Amino acid sequence: MFKKIIFLTSRFSKYDYRRYGLKFFKAKGLDCEVIDISTLINPNKTIFKNKEKHKDIKILKPKTKNEFSKILNFYNSKDVCCFVSIHYNYKNYFFFKELKKKNIIWGNFNFNRYPLNISNYIDKIRLNLQYSFHIIDKIYRYFFLLFLKLRVLENIIPSYQIVNNIKHHKNKKIYKIQSPAFAYDDFLDFENLNKTSKEKNYIVYIDEDVPNHIDPLVHGYNTNLCEKKTFYKELNNFFDFIEKKYNLKIIIASYPRANYKSNPFNKRKIIKNKTISLVKYSKLVLIHNSTAVNYVTLYKKKAIFIKSSNYLLHYRLSIESLAKEFGKEAIDISNKFYKISDDNINQQKYSNYFKNYIKSYSNNKDLKSYETFYRHLPKVFCKIVN
């Protein structure tokens, strides 16, 4: 029977501690350990290095692949379950190969993300030409996957996956655990403590700290999502327009990892770690491409999606795709003649988004994602070990 859960990750924060339910697992008598491989994946990127410390959690940080292998040697594959939060690709192949070599049961979250629908062929060509390394990367991945298929014994797949919509996951070899998205966990926690639903007179902007966001580095872009001075100039001009149009003040729901030593939003109020509350009680939400759009869906809030021709092309296209999921067009704030034709709610679109990306099933009990995972662990072990 399982006794220990290992979390294999490249980034571990207080938010990860909470969303993965480590406190819950420890209360159930399970030993929890974190293997932080950020140094191995990005040895030259200090931005990825974790400084998080938890008194009740052992965090291991191997500096070499050999150290990683030695750590796995200490585990008994018959009572350990590994949860992996890194993507399986040719760059990370070694870690998955080692898990298989040690016969350690492992799995991951595979929640649906809205598709990046690029219907314009010109944009497709521009995207590939602007980031030529994508073409090289796709070729490399193709031959890597072909290599794995030819070497059937090394075709590595997870033992289990936590999914929010089983219909979209066809691989019968993988044990599937149907669970709501993390945002639904936050929603349940918040609603248990905050029953009132009366709106307040403000508009909330979902900050992503766009000029300093690490996503470009993660995905290999050698640039920022937008140049800092341009980003804040366009955004604040748009905020002035919105505040005048709706006669409401805008509050900034700060990005969790942002560190604002000075206020770039022209003295507008910045609030940290209160995003779900700010969305729930707002009159209107301004958003780019944040996963906080799940809160917009759960509370059925009016939303305006913001893009700019000065944003990184891939980022701009992703904002446009997200807006389409809600039946909207993103507003281009690089054009001062803002065209806000509709900030209303398309009930059917919101309902579809909820079913496709947040919670695709109904049951009598609202369990957190990690509680659902815990309930299925015995079945995972029985199915795989036996």
LINSULMO-V245678 format. One record per residue. NEAR is the number of other ideal C-beta (glycine too) atoms within 12 Angstrom. Layout:
# LINSULMO-V245678
near: <NEAR;NEAR>
This chain:
# LINSULMO-V245678
near: <16;35;21;30;39;43;42;44;38;32;31;36;27;20;21;30;28;24;34;37;32;35;22;26;31;23;14;21;14;28;23;36;32;38;43;37;41;34;24;32;32;23;16;12;19;13;19;26;22;29;17;23;16;24;10;16;29;23;30;28;28;28;17;15;21;14;20;32;23;17;32;33;18;20;31;20;27;18;21;37;43;39;44;37;34;33;22;29;21;23;22;28;26;26;36;33;24;33;37;26;19;25;20;38;35;39;37;34;35;29;33;30;24;30;17;23;17;21;13;15;10;14;21;20;16;19;26;21;14;22;25;17;18;22;17;14;20;19;16;19;20;15;15;23;20;14;16;23;14;12;14;10;11;19;21;31;25;36;37;37;34;43;36;35;28;22;14;20;26;13;17;11;16;25;31;33;37;31;39;39;39;33;34;34;37;33;32;26;21;25;20;12;13;18;9;12;16;11;21;19;17;29;38;44;46;43;44;36;32;38;31;25;30;27;29;24;21;20;23;23;25;12;22;24;34;35;19;18;14;23;33;30;23;32;38;24;24;34;34;21;25;31;25;15;19;22;13;24;25;39;33;35;38;29;33;27;24;27;14;22;8;11;16;30;31;21;14;29;23;28;28;20;20;26;39;35;28;37;41;32;28;40;29;36;44;48;42;42;35;35;32;39;40;41;38;43;37;32;35;26;33;29;45;43;38;44;40;34;20;28;36;35;32;29;37;35;31;34;42;34;29;38;33;25;38;39;22;33;23;34;35;25;38;24;19;15;12;27;16;26;11;18;29;18;23;21;14;14;27;28;21;21;37;33;23;27;34;37;34;27;24;11;13;6;12;20;25;31;36;37;26;33;40;31;22;29;36;19;22;33;24;16;20;27;22;9>
